[in-house]
């Protein structure tokens, strides 16, 4: 796949994802702490006027620059593109809307682009304490990971590490110092930065992880999913963790958006060494995933 995309075009895509994250970050900064209109998609799933404003602005920019590309975004708006293209933009305008509308500065805006189901460029905006404008993690395939304009070093395993688990996670084993933030994209950014050793997600959607997937690989992390062993192996180890290099394994150019919106799988984000403990528990059936 690497040879299928011209390097200059790949760089252009990466640069554009950063530009979109800057737009999203400016809107978030201008509206944080203010009263915003809120509607509910269901009883426990709010969408704010800021979600819609960001999404519509980003879609307009993408359509103007890449009119032939497909677009998939979290919120239902009339502006999404159903073009059947091998390139697909995946947008989450605010991941952590509940945090945002309640004044908790733990949220993210995520913009990723997939080619034939594999992430090739992406960016995530997150607020940051010592930077009033927040920071943007961004990359394109094989570029390394950038924070704003700086290429960052590969993160290393730490002692007394922090990990992120879903809020509904229940276990009788000690996995470490657990944190729950309420934003999948935010937690993926923290793993990429080396602040969290790893993060576990039970039911992420495509827009939650499309950008973070690429960013993780660009800083020596991987995405793991859980697969059942077969044959005799299933008696010794019923499950195993496998590396997921694609997000959509059964990618088809004309795959329906409704099917894409239903995408979800249990995944772990981290480096091979950092996930050793949880890998052992999962593969020896001591954790129910």
Secondary structure, 3 states (H helix, E strand, C coil): CHHHCCHHHHHHHHHHHHHHHHHHHHHHHHHCCCCCCEEEEECCEEEEHHHHHHHHHHHHHHHHHCCCCEEEECCCCCCCCCCCCCEEEEEEEEECHHHHHCCCCCCEEEEEEEECCEEEEEEEEEEECCEEEEEEEEEECCCCCEECCEECCCCCCCCCCEEECCCCCCCCCCCCEEECCCCHHHHHHHHHHCCEEEEEECCCCHHHHHHHHHHHHCCCCEEEEEEECCCCHHHHCCEEEEECCCCCCCCCCCCCHHHHHCCCCCEEEECCCCCHHHHHHHHCCCCCC
